[in-house]
Amino acid sequence: MVSVLARAVRPRCAEDATGVQIPGVSDSKTHAPAVAAPSGEGLRARVRGWFAPTGAPLAWGLVRYMVGGLALGGALGGALPDVRGALLAALTGAVVAASGSAGPSGISRRVALISAGPALALTFVAFATGGNPVPAALAMAVVALLTSLAAAAGPLAGLLGFLGSLAYFLVATMARVANLFELVSLRWAAAHIAVGCVAGLIVVLVGTAWRRRSEPEEARAATTPPIPLRAMWESLRSFDEHARDGVRRAIPLAILMFLFQREGGRDAFWIFFAAYIVLLSTGKAQKGLAAVRVGSTLFGVVALAVASLVVPGRVLFSLGVVILFAGIGLSPAYAIVGGGLTSIGSILMAGAPTGDVSAWAGNRLVDVALGCSIALLATYLLWPSDPEAEETVPLPAT
């Protein structure tokens, strides 16, 4: 599930109005999508374009921070009672560490410190409402709305809101899949989450200390741009495009969260997962970006089904984390392949294919298609006149 981060937030930067590089916010002017191939070239050229490099750098820096946060969070969480809660510490540690993976070291530290607050609060809410469909659905709706409103306060606030909602999503889904709501007490779950935040901050502190050794003086002196929180209230009060986007994302995600928490089965999980991928970033996604997200997820399901025919399930499951992080690293440069690998890693973390692989693949493809369809209908039918947002990831040629 950590793959979700790589779908919208990369270790790339975009300049804000002050000229400071903000981690995780791309510059669409720098990484414009490739020009579509003429229709006369046929299907072969179009398929080659899907797998063509986007020109963006690989995301190995983000991978290093996430692996560090995941490992340290899991290790520190393992020392606490209710040891199964170490998963919560590992997931939270990975998200907090990722927030400091790019940009000037001083800004990265402050961004990580600030992001730890929403991550702590929202993951606690995710665990506290887990297993209770109505509270979980309401919490999901509020998180989706707040994430979109945060985008009204600028790119840094949007990044922090995204990271907080990502932490919420990871805990709400993985804890349900692993049945942690019944195995870990709320008190010790909160302790594991707090330890994970600390682990992520430690990783950022160590990583930025290393980066500062080669940073120029002007990068060290860079200051964090302000976050005008009042803009969030103004957006909600005027019900502008950010507020409408929040409602557009909240409705399908809240409904699917309700079904997922009530049913808890694989079908409910994958429908919700697919919808979340499409609705991952704030703003009305461009159709090309939505197509990349849908295509990479479907590609991952098919590729895993084929691999399951020749590779034992236990071997695949043991390689799940490696495949996941390989996909995260490759996704910026190879959107379809990287996205497919992160989907495979996410699937393996939730459980490797068992039994009739063809039936499994068919069920998952139906689940993904249904989840994506629900998200796309909400995106393009609710307030259809709203403009599409700028792309948040580079797109391959189509």
C-alpha positions as CSV (number, residue, x, y, z in Angstrom):
1,M,0.0,0.0,0.0
2,V,2.9,2.3,0.2
3,S,2.7,2.4,-3.5
4,V,0.0,5.0,-3.2
5,L,2.6,7.7,-2.3
6,A,4.5,7.2,-5.6
7,R,1.4,7.7,-7.6
8,A,1.2,11.4,-6.9
9,V,4.2,12.5,-4.8
10,R,7.7,12.0,-6.1
11,P,11.1,13.1,-4.9
12,R,10.8,15.9,-7.5
13,C,10.4,19.5,-6.8
14,A,8.5,22.5,-8.1
15,E,9.2,26.1,-7.3
16,D,6.7,28.1,-5.4
17,A,6.4,31.9,-5.7
18,T,9.4,32.4,-3.4
19,G,11.7,30.3,-5.6
20,V,12.0,27.6,-3.0
21,Q,11.9,24.0,-4.2
22,I,8.9,22.3,-2.5
23,P,9.4,18.5,-2.3
24,G,6.7,16.3,-3.8
25,V,5.1,18.9,-6.0
26,S,6.0,18.5,-9.7
27,D,6.6,21.2,-12.2
28,S,4.4,20.4,-15.2
29,K,6.3,22.9,-17.3
30,T,9.5,20.9,-16.8
31,H,7.9,17.5,-17.3
32,A,5.3,17.9,-19.9
33,P,3.7,14.8,-21.3
34,A,5.0,13.5,-24.6
35,V,3.0,14.4,-27.7
36,A,0.5,11.8,-28.7
37,A,1.5,9.6,-31.6
38,P,-0.6,10.1,-34.8
39,S,-3.5,7.7,-35.1
40,G,-2.2,6.5,-38.4
41,E,0.8,4.8,-36.8
42,G,-1.5,2.1,-35.4
43,L,-1.9,0.2,-32.2
44,R,1.8,-0.9,-32.1
45,A,3.1,2.6,-31.9
46,R,0.5,3.5,-29.3
47,V,1.4,0.5,-27.1
48,R,5.1,1.4,-27.4
49,G,4.3,4.9,-26.3
50,W,2.6,3.6,-23.1
51,F,5.9,2.1,-22.0
52,A,8.1,4.9,-23.2
53,P,10.1,6.8,-20.6
54,T,8.6,10.1,-19.4
55,G,11.9,12.0,-19.0
56,A,11.5,12.4,-15.2
57,P,14.3,11.1,-12.9
58,L,14.0,7.9,-11.0
59,A,12.8,8.0,-7.5
60,W,15.5,6.1,-5.6
61,G,16.0,8.9,-3.1
62,L,12.3,8.6,-2.0
63,V,12.8,4.8,-1.8
64,R,15.8,5.1,0.5
65,Y,13.9,7.3,2.9
66,M,10.8,5.2,2.8
67,V,12.7,2.0,3.4
68,G,14.6,3.6,6.3
69,G,11.3,4.8,7.9
70,L,9.6,1.5,7.3
71,A,12.5,-0.5,8.8
72,L,13.2,1.8,11.8
73,G,9.5,2.2,12.6
74,G,9.0,-1.6,12.5
75,A,12.0,-2.2,14.6
76,L,11.1,0.3,17.3
77,G,7.5,-0.8,17.2
78,G,8.6,-4.4,17.7
79,A,9.9,-3.4,21.1
80,L,6.5,-2.3,22.4
81,P,3.7,-4.5,23.7
82,D,1.1,-5.8,21.2
83,V,3.9,-6.5,18.8
84,R,1.5,-6.8,15.8
85,G,1.1,-3.1,16.0
86,A,4.6,-2.7,14.7
87,L,2.9,-2.6,11.3
88,L,1.4,0.7,12.2
89,A,4.7,2.1,13.3
90,A,6.3,0.9,10.1
91,L,3.7,2.5,7.8
92,T,3.7,5.8,9.7
93,G,7.5,5.9,9.7
94,A,7.6,5.4,6.0
95,V,5.2,8.3,5.3
96,V,6.9,10.7,7.6
97,A,10.3,9.8,6.3
98,A,9.1,10.3,2.7
99,S,8.0,13.9,3.5
100,G,11.6,14.9,4.0
101,S,13.1,13.0,1.1
102,A,13.7,16.0,-1.3
103,G,14.4,19.7,-1.3
104,P,16.8,21.8,0.8
105,S,17.7,20.0,4.0
106,G,16.4,22.7,6.3
107,I,13.0,22.8,4.6
108,S,12.9,19.0,4.5
109,R,13.3,18.8,8.2
110,R,10.6,21.4,8.9
111,V,8.2,19.7,6.4
112,A,8.8,16.4,8.1
113,L,8.3,17.8,11.5
114,I,5.0,19.5,10.5
115,S,3.8,16.4,8.6
116,A,4.3,14.2,11.6
117,G,1.4,16.0,13.4
118,P,-1.3,15.3,10.8
119,A,0.1,11.8,10.3
120,L,-0.2,11.1,14.0
121,A,-3.7,12.5,14.3
122,L,-5.2,11.0,11.2
123,T,-3.7,7.5,11.7
124,F,-5.1,7.5,15.2
125,V,-8.5,8.4,13.8
126,A,-8.2,5.7,11.2
127,F,-7.5,3.0,13.8
128,A,-10.1,4.3,16.3
129,T,-12.8,4.2,13.7
130,G,-11.7,0.9,12.1
131,G,-14.2,-1.9,12.1
132,N,-17.0,0.6,12.5
133,P,-18.4,1.3,9.0
134,V,-20.3,4.6,9.7
135,P,-17.6,6.4,11.7
136,A,-14.9,5.2,9.3
137,A,-16.9,6.5,6.3
138,L,-17.5,9.8,7.9
139,A,-13.8,10.1,8.8
140,M,-12.8,9.2,5.2
141,A,-15.1,11.9,3.9
142,V,-13.6,14.5,6.2
143,V,-10.1,13.5,5.3
144,A,-10.8,13.8,1.6
145,L,-12.4,17.2,2.0
146,L,-9.6,18.5,4.2
147,T,-7.0,17.3,1.7
148,S,-8.7,19.2,-1.1
149,L,-9.1,22.3,1.0
150,A,-5.4,22.2,1.9
151,A,-4.5,22.6,-1.7
152,A,-6.2,26.1,-1.6
153,A,-3.5,27.1,0.9
154,G,-0.6,26.5,-1.5
155,P,1.6,23.6,-2.6
156,L,3.2,23.0,0.8
157,A,-0.2,22.7,2.6
158,G,-1.4,20.5,-0.2
159,L,1.6,18.2,0.2
160,L,1.1,18.0,4.0
161,G,-2.6,17.3,3.5
162,F,-1.8,14.6,1.0
163,L,0.7,12.9,3.3
164,G,-1.7,13.0,6.2
165,S,-4.5,11.5,4.2
166,L,-2.1,8.8,2.8
167,A,-1.1,7.8,6.4
168,Y,-4.8,7.6,7.2
169,F,-5.5,5.5,4.1
170,L,-2.6,3.1,4.8
171,V,-3.6,2.4,8.4
172,A,-7.3,2.2,7.7
173,T,-6.8,-0.4,5.0
174,M,-3.8,-2.5,6.2
175,A,-5.1,-2.7,9.7
176,R,-8.4,-4.0,8.4
177,V,-6.7,-6.5,6.1
178,A,-4.4,-7.7,9.0
179,N,-7.3,-7.7,11.5
180,L,-5.3,-5.4,13.8
181,F,-8.5,-3.8,15.2
182,E,-9.1,-6.9,17.2
183,L,-5.5,-7.8,18.0
184,V,-4.1,-4.5,19.1
185,S,-5.6,-2.2,21.8
186,L,-6.3,1.4,21.0
187,R,-3.8,2.6,23.6
188,W,-0.9,0.6,22.2
189,A,-1.9,1.3,18.6
190,A,-1.5,5.0,19.5
191,A,1.9,4.2,21.0
192,H,3.0,2.4,17.9
193,I,1.9,5.2,15.6
194,A,3.7,7.8,17.7
195,V,6.9,5.7,17.6
196,G,6.5,5.4,13.8
197,C,6.4,9.2,13.6
198,V,9.6,9.5,15.7
199,A,11.3,6.9,13.5
200,G,10.4,8.8,10.4
201,L,11.8,12.0,11.9
202,I,15.0,10.2,12.8
203,V,15.5,9.0,9.3
204,V,14.9,12.5,7.9
205,L,17.3,14.0,10.5
206,V,20.1,11.5,9.5
207,G,19.4,11.8,5.8
208,T,19.3,15.6,5.7
209,A,22.5,15.8,7.8
210,W,24.2,13.7,5.1
211,R,22.7,15.9,2.3
212,R,23.8,19.1,4.0
213,R,27.5,18.1,3.5
214,S,27.2,18.8,-0.2
215,E,24.5,21.6,-0.2
216,P,25.4,25.1,-1.3
217,E,25.0,27.9,1.3
218,E,21.9,29.4,-0.4
219,A,20.1,26.0,-0.1
220,R,20.9,25.8,3.6
221,A,19.6,29.2,4.1
222,A,16.3,28.5,2.3
223,T,13.2,29.2,4.5
224,T,9.9,27.3,4.5
225,P,7.2,29.3,2.7
226,P,4.2,30.2,4.9
227,I,1.0,28.2,4.9
228,P,-2.1,30.5,4.8
229,L,-4.5,28.3,6.6
230,R,-7.2,31.0,6.4
231,A,-7.4,30.2,2.6
232,M,-8.8,26.8,3.5
233,W,-11.7,28.4,5.4
234,E,-12.3,30.9,2.5
235,S,-12.4,28.0,0.1
236,L,-15.0,26.2,2.1
237,R,-17.1,29.3,2.7
238,S,-17.2,30.3,-0.9
239,F,-17.4,26.6,-2.0
240,D,-14.9,27.2,-4.8
241,E,-13.2,24.5,-7.0
242,H,-11.1,23.2,-4.1
243,A,-14.2,22.6,-1.9
244,R,-16.1,21.1,-4.8
245,D,-13.2,18.8,-5.5
246,G,-13.2,17.7,-1.8
247,V,-16.9,16.8,-2.1
248,R,-16.2,15.1,-5.4
249,R,-13.6,12.9,-3.8
250,A,-15.4,12.4,-0.5
251,I,-18.6,10.9,-1.8
252,P,-17.2,7.8,-3.5
253,L,-14.4,7.3,-1.0
254,A,-16.8,7.5,2.0
255,I,-19.2,5.0,0.4
256,L,-16.5,2.5,-0.5
257,M,-14.8,2.9,2.9
258,F,-18.2,2.0,4.5
259,L,-18.5,-1.1,2.3
260,F,-14.9,-2.1,3.0
261,Q,-15.1,-1.8,6.7
262,R,-18.4,-3.6,6.8
263,E,-17.5,-6.5,4.4
264,G,-13.7,-6.7,4.9
265,G,-13.3,-9.0,1.9
266,R,-10.9,-8.9,-1.0
267,D,-13.5,-7.6,-3.4
268,A,-14.3,-4.6,-1.2
269,F,-10.7,-4.0,-0.6
270,W,-9.7,-3.9,-4.3
271,I,-12.7,-1.8,-5.3
272,F,-11.8,0.8,-2.7
273,F,-8.1,0.6,-3.5
274,A,-8.7,1.2,-7.2
275,A,-11.0,4.2,-6.6
276,Y,-8.4,5.7,-4.2
277,I,-5.7,5.5,-6.9
278,V,-7.8,7.4,-9.4
279,L,-8.8,10.0,-6.7
280,L,-5.3,10.1,-5.2
281,S,-4.3,13.7,-5.8
282,T,-6.4,16.8,-5.3
283,G,-8.0,18.5,-8.2
284,K,-9.9,17.1,-11.2
285,A,-7.3,14.8,-12.8
286,Q,-6.5,15.1,-16.4
287,K,-7.9,12.3,-18.5
288,G,-4.4,11.2,-19.5
289,L,-3.3,11.0,-15.9
290,A,-6.4,9.0,-14.9
291,A,-5.8,6.6,-17.8
292,V,-2.2,6.1,-16.6
293,R,-3.4,5.2,-13.1
294,V,-6.1,2.9,-14.3
295,G,-3.8,1.3,-16.9
296,S,-0.9,0.7,-14.5
297,T,-3.2,-0.9,-11.9
298,L,-4.7,-3.3,-14.5
299,F,-1.2,-4.0,-15.8
300,G,-0.1,-5.0,-12.3
301,V,-3.0,-7.4,-11.8
302,V,-2.4,-9.1,-15.2
303,A,1.4,-9.3,-14.7
304,L,1.0,-10.8,-11.2
305,A,-1.4,-13.4,-12.5
306,V,1.1,-14.4,-15.2
307,A,4.0,-14.5,-12.7
308,S,1.9,-16.7,-10.4
309,L,1.8,-19.4,-13.0
310,V,5.5,-20.0,-12.8
311,V,6.6,-18.6,-9.5
312,P,5.5,-20.2,-6.2
313,G,3.1,-18.0,-4.1
314,R,5.4,-18.0,-1.1
315,V,8.3,-16.8,-3.2
316,L,6.2,-14.0,-4.6
317,F,4.9,-13.0,-1.2
318,S,8.5,-12.8,0.2
319,L,9.5,-10.5,-2.7
320,G,6.4,-8.2,-2.2
321,V,8.3,-5.4,-0.5
322,V,11.2,-5.5,-3.0
323,I,8.8,-5.4,-5.9
324,L,6.9,-2.5,-4.2
325,F,9.9,-0.3,-3.8
326,A,11.2,-1.2,-7.2
327,G,7.9,0.1,-8.6
328,I,8.1,3.3,-6.5
329,G,11.6,4.0,-7.8
330,L,10.7,3.4,-11.5
331,S,7.3,5.1,-11.5
332,P,8.4,8.7,-12.4
333,A,10.4,7.6,-15.4
334,Y,8.3,4.6,-16.5
335,A,4.7,5.3,-15.3
336,I,3.0,2.2,-16.6
337,V,5.7,-0.3,-15.6
338,G,6.5,1.4,-12.3
339,G,2.8,1.7,-11.4
340,G,2.2,-1.9,-12.3
341,L,5.1,-3.0,-10.0
342,T,3.8,-0.9,-7.1
343,S,0.3,-2.5,-7.7
344,I,1.9,-6.0,-7.6
345,G,3.7,-5.1,-4.4
346,S,0.5,-3.8,-2.9
347,I,-1.4,-6.9,-3.9
348,L,1.3,-9.1,-2.3
349,M,1.2,-7.2,0.9
350,A,-2.6,-7.8,1.0
351,G,-2.1,-11.5,0.1
352,A,-0.6,-13.5,-2.8
353,P,-2.9,-15.1,-5.4
354,T,-4.2,-18.5,-4.3
355,G,-6.2,-21.3,-5.9
356,D,-7.3,-20.8,-9.5
357,V,-5.1,-18.0,-10.7
358,S,-7.2,-17.3,-13.7
359,A,-10.3,-16.9,-11.5
360,W,-8.4,-14.7,-9.1
361,A,-7.1,-12.5,-11.9
362,G,-10.6,-12.2,-13.4
363,N,-12.1,-11.2,-10.0
364,R,-9.4,-8.6,-9.4
365,L,-9.8,-7.1,-12.9
366,V,-13.5,-6.8,-12.3
367,D,-12.9,-5.2,-8.9
368,V,-10.3,-2.7,-10.3
369,A,-12.6,-1.9,-13.2
370,L,-15.5,-1.2,-10.9
371,G,-13.5,0.9,-8.5
372,C,-12.0,3.0,-11.3
373,S,-15.3,3.4,-12.9
374,I,-16.9,4.7,-9.7
375,A,-14.0,7.2,-9.3
376,L,-14.1,8.3,-12.9
377,L,-17.9,8.9,-12.8
378,A,-17.5,11.0,-9.7
379,T,-14.6,12.9,-11.2
380,Y,-16.2,13.9,-14.5
381,L,-19.9,13.9,-13.7
382,L,-19.9,16.0,-10.5
383,W,-19.4,19.7,-11.5
384,P,-18.2,18.7,-15.0
385,S,-17.5,22.4,-15.9
386,D,-14.7,22.6,-13.4
387,P,-11.3,22.7,-15.2
388,E,-8.9,19.8,-15.0
389,A,-5.9,20.2,-12.7
390,E,-2.3,20.4,-13.8
391,E,-0.7,17.0,-14.0
392,T,1.1,15.8,-10.8
393,V,3.1,13.1,-12.5
394,P,4.8,12.9,-15.9
395,L,2.9,10.9,-18.5
396,P,4.2,8.5,-21.1
397,A,3.5,8.9,-24.7
398,T,0.0,7.8,-25.7
